[in-house]
Amino acid sequence: MEEPEPVAGCPAGHPALQEDRPAGGEDKDGEAGKDTDIRALATDFVRLFHAEFPAAGDPGRRLAAVLAEIEATGTYRHTREELVFGARVAWRNNTRCIGRLYWNSLQVRDRRHVTTAEGVALEAVAHLRAATNGGRIRPVITVLAPDTPERQGPRIWNEQLIRYAGHRAPDGTVVGDPVNTGITEAAVRLGWSGGAGTPFDILPLIVQGAGGGPPRCFRLPDEAVLEVPIAHPEFDWLAEWGLRWHAVPAISCMCLEIGGVCYPAAPFNGWYMGTEIGARNLADTDRYDLLPRVAEALGLDTAEDRTLWRDRALVELNRAVLHSFDLVGATVTDHHTESRRFLAHIDREERRGRTVPADWSWIVPPMSGSATGVFHRYYETGERTPAYVHHPQALALARGETLV
């Protein structure tokens, strides 16, 4: 696929991207990978790149230049072609992703020159516009400034660019998504009004510019966020509940690591598999926990587990998710189709002499696992590079744990 044209962000001061007052706090996660040998990682990456792209030139000359740059500065700069290749192969290497058949179509937005908090927020909005594509979701990554020995790169605290707030009440109950109570409270401390207090208030972005300055809070413009109202193809009562979910799952707290260089702010997305929403986000007991409510509306006997009321409610909730995305023309896939695609990906990679690492517990869908082909086989394990990596400090930021 061709890279999309640059999507214009909101100019400084534009009301569509409003900044709340900044507060104190520091991100000291500036030394990710300091104990690794950047020379060895860079060497492996340059060799991999040239092995898959022999037309790129003399690998020895490129490697000599990279090692000389590392000797002089402690790091090196990827070429545009290396960055695109590294981001795509990181997706190819992701052991937890079932949707890797299309890894080579990932559209890479090279924004390594962007270092300020406002610039990162504007690029996040531009990313969402490019990825949403009127509902025909495109896999996109936006790569912002990397960590260097002199200065850490920017950070996006949020787990995803779009997530719903979790409003904690004094009695301990939560309105919204319980997994996001920490980041919600952090946003409020940074000046966010807290939204309308509904179960589906979109969180603002919390961003730190390069160098670890104070975090700043930015509200996403409504037009950059495509949401899907949830309705059922047969039961009208579900539409009356006001459920919805966002259409673009853009991960924003993982570090893109390519050849020893860490890009801590590199939001990326594919598209949803329906079970991620219907069998996890809306159904898990520590998330929206809707299965008891759905079962009651269906008139199911919930007195004991052996009636399989949870299973029956789960199927109907997942039917509703797929039906709803189809109604608005937003890309979504079902777990049976995606399982077949993953097996096709394995076959394609093996024909090219590459094995496919995978984590069985993540590849097998969270419902009807044994009815899919991915259930009935073993996979190679082990992490490879380039990779998308969860650093402990980034996970703490996503939980809102470091702001006092």
N, C-alpha and C positions, 0 to 999 in steps of 0.2 A: 504494500500500500504506500501511496505517496504521503509524505508528512503534511499535515494540514497547514493551511495558511495561518500565520500568527493571528491570534484572536485578541482584539483590542481590549485592554482592561479599562477600568474606570479611572479617569484622571484624578490627580490628587484633590481631595476635598469633595469629590463627587458624592452626593448623598446616597448613592446605591452601595457604597462601600464605606460604612460609617465606623469610625474608630471610637471605642470607649476609652476612658481615661486610663493611662498606664499606671502600674503599681510596681513595687520593688520585687526582687527575686532574681536569682541567677541560675543559669543552666551551666553546670560545670562538666558536662559531658563532652569535653573537647579533645579527649585523648583516646577515642575509640580505636582499637587496633594498634596501640603504641608498642605492644610487645611482639607484634608480628614482624616478619622480615619483609619489608616492602619491596626489596630488590628481588627476592625469590618469587613473591606474588606477581610483581610486574613482569618478570621473565616468563613465568607460566602463562600469563595472560597474552603477552605479545606473541608467544609461540602458538597459542590456541587461535588467536585472531588470524595470523598468517597461514596457519594450517587449513582453516576453513575458507580463507580468501587469498589464495596464492597470487592473484592479480594485484594485491595491495602493495607489492614491491618487495624489496630485500628485507627479510626479517632481521638479519644480522645488523644492518645499518640502523633500522628503527630501534632495535634493542640497545645498541650502543648509545644512541641519542637519549633514550629513556634513562639508562643507568647513569649517564653523565649528568642529566638533569636532577636525578635523585641525589647524586653526590654533591651537587652544588646547592640544592634547595631543600632536600629532605623529602621531596615529593616530585610529581610530574603531572603534565596536563595531557589528557587523552585527546586524540584527534576526534573530529566529528564522527568519522566512521567507526572508530574504536568505541566511542560512547554509545552509539546506536547498537552496535554488536553486543557490547557488554550488558546493556539494559535488557535486550531481547534474550540473551543467553541466561541472564539471571532469572527470567521468567521460565525458560526451558528447564532450569535446574531446581525450580521450587517444588520440593517434595510434597507440599501440602495442597498443591493446586491441581484440580482435575481438568481445568480448561486449557491445557497447554498446547492443544493441537494448533492453535493460531499464534504461537509465540513469535513467529517471524513477521507478523503483521502489526506488531506493537508500534504505534506512532510515537516518536521521541521528540519532545519539545526541549531543545537545548537552551536552557536559560541560566547557564553557569555564571553569567555576569551579574545576576540579581542577588543582592546581599542584604537589602534593608527589609525590615518587617513589613512595611507597606508594600514594597515591591513583591515580596513573597505572597502576600494576601491577594494582590491583583492578579498574579500569575495563577493562583489557586482558582480564582473565579474564571479566568480565561481557560484553564484546564477543564473545568466543569462544562463550560459552553462547548468546547471542542469535543469532549467525550460524549455529551448528551446527544448532540447531532440530531435534534428534533425527535428523539426517541429511538433512533437507530444507533444504539450505543457502540462507540468505537473504543478499542483498547488504546489507552494513551498513558504516557509517563511524562512528567515535567521535571527535569533535572536542574536543581538550583545549585548554588555555589558549594563546593566541597570543603571538608575540613582540610586545613594545612597545618604545618608545624607552627606557623606564626599566629593563626587565627582559626577558631572553629567556624564552621559554616552555620547558616541559619537553621532554625528548628521550627517545625509545626508540632505543637503539643498534641493536637487531637489525633485520636486513633484513625479516624476517617475524616475526609473533608466535610462530609455530611453525616451528622449523627443527631439523635434526639436527646433532649435534656432529661435528666432524672431529678425531679423536684422532691427533696426529702422533707416530709412533714414532721412536726415535733413529736408525734407518736411513733415515728419510725417508718411509717408507710411512705411509698414513693409514687408520685404521679409522673408517668413517663417511663423512661428506660432505666431500670435500677443500675445497670452496669456503668452508667454515665453520671452517677451522683457526684463523684469526686471532681471531674472536669467541669461539671455544672457549677459547683460551689466555687471552684477556682475562677471561672468566668465572672461570676457575680462579684467576687472580691476585686476583680479587675475593672469593674464598672458596668458589666452587663445588667440590664434591667431584670433579667430572668424570664423574659418573654411573657406570654399570656397565661402561663401556668397550666397548659393543656398537656395531654399525654404525648403530643407530637410537636413540641417547640424545637425548632432547629437551633442547634448550638452555634455560637459564633466561633470563629477561628482564633486560637491563641497562638501567636507567632513571636519568635525571637529572631532578630536580625543577626547577621554574622558578628562574631566577637562576644556573644553571650550577654547582650544588653538586656534591659528589663523587658518582660513579655508585654505584648500589646494585643488588644482584643478587637476583632473586626467582625461585623455582621455580614453574612452573605446576602447579596441581593436576591429577591424572590425569583426573578426571571432566570437566575442561574441554576435553580434547583427544581428539577422535575420530580414531582411526587405523584404517586399512583394511589387513588382511592381504592380501598379494598371492598369488593362486592362478590357475591356468589352467583354462579350461573342459574341456581334454582331457588335459593332461600333469600328472599328479599330482606329479611331482618338483619343480615350481616352488614348491608350497606348503611343501615341506620345507626350503626355503632360509631361511625366516623373514623374507622381505621384507615391508615395509609402507610406507604413506605416510599423512600426515595429510590430513584431508578439507577443511580450510578454509585457502585461500591468502590470509592476511591481511597485506598489505604494511604495514610499520610504520616505514620510514625515509624516506618521501617527505613533502615539505612540501605541504600544501594551501594554495595561494595564491588568495585571492579579493579582487579589487579593491585590491591593494596591501597587504593584511594577510596575514601568513604564520602558518600554524598548523603548527609543526614536528612535533607529535605528533598524528597523525590517522590511526590505523590503519584500513584499509578492505579489504574483500574482496568478490569475486564467488564463483564456484565454478570448479572445475578443468575445463579441457579435457584429455581423457585424454593427448594427446601431450605436454603440459607435464611429465607424470610419466614416461610410457613412452618418449618419444622424446628427452627432455632430462635430467630429474633422474636417472633410473636408467640412461640410456644414454650420455650424453656422456662422452668420455674423461677429462675433468677433473672428473667427478662420480662416480657409482657404477660406470660403465664395465662394464655387465653384458652387452653384446652378445657378446663372445667366449665367456663362460660359457654363455649361452643357446644359442649356435650349437653349442658342443661337446655340450650335453645333447641337442640336436636331431639330432646326428650329421651336421652339415653339413661340407662340404669348405671349410676356411678357408685353404687353401694359397695362394690368389690371390683378388684382389678380384673378378674377372670371374665368379666363381660366385654373386655377389650374396648371400653368406652374411649380411652385415650387414643387408641389406634384409629377408631372410626372418626373421632373428632379431628385428628391430625390429617387424615386424608381429605376431609372436607375443607379444612383451612388451607391446605396446599392447593386444592382445586381452585379455591377462591383467588389465591395469589396469581396463579397462571392465567386464569380468566381475566383478572383485573389488568394485568400488564398487556394482555392481548387487546383489551378494550381501548386502551389509550395509545396503542401502537408502540409500546416500549419493549426493547429487546429483553427477553428472559429465556432461559432454557430449562427443561425438566431433567430430572436426575437420570432417567433412562436414556435419553438422547445423549446427555453429556458423558455417561458411562461408555456408550458405544464410541463416542468421539475420542475418549481417552485411550481406549484400546486401539483405535486407528492410529493415534499418535505414537503409541508404543511400537506398532508394526512399522510405521514410517521411519521412526528413529533407528530401529534395529536394522532396517534395510540400508541405512546410511552408516552403519557401523557404530552407532552410539546406543548405550544402554540408558534406561529411564529410571532414575531414582524416585521412590515414592514412599510416603508414609501411609500404610494401609488404613490406619484409624482415621485419616483425613480424606483419603480418596473415596472410601466407601460412603455412599450417601447416608444421611441421618434418618432415613426411612426406607423401608423396602430394600434393605441392603442386599439380601440374598437373591432378590429378583433382578439384580443387575450383574453384568459380566465382570465388573471390577472386583466383586466380592470373592470370586472363585479362583484366586491366584495369589502368588507371592510376588513381592517387589524387592528390588535392590534398595538398600537403605544407605544412609550416609549423606552428608552435605557436600556440595561442590561449589566452586566459585567460577564466575561471578555469582552473586547471591543477593537476595533481599534478607536483611538480618534485623532481628529484634534486639536492640541493646537494652540492658536493664534500666539505664537512666531514661531512655525514651519511653519505656513502659511505665515508669513512675510518673513522668510528665503526663502521659495519656490518662492516668488515674487522678491527676490533679494533686499529687502528693508532695510536691516540692515547693509550693507557694505558701508562705506563712503570713 
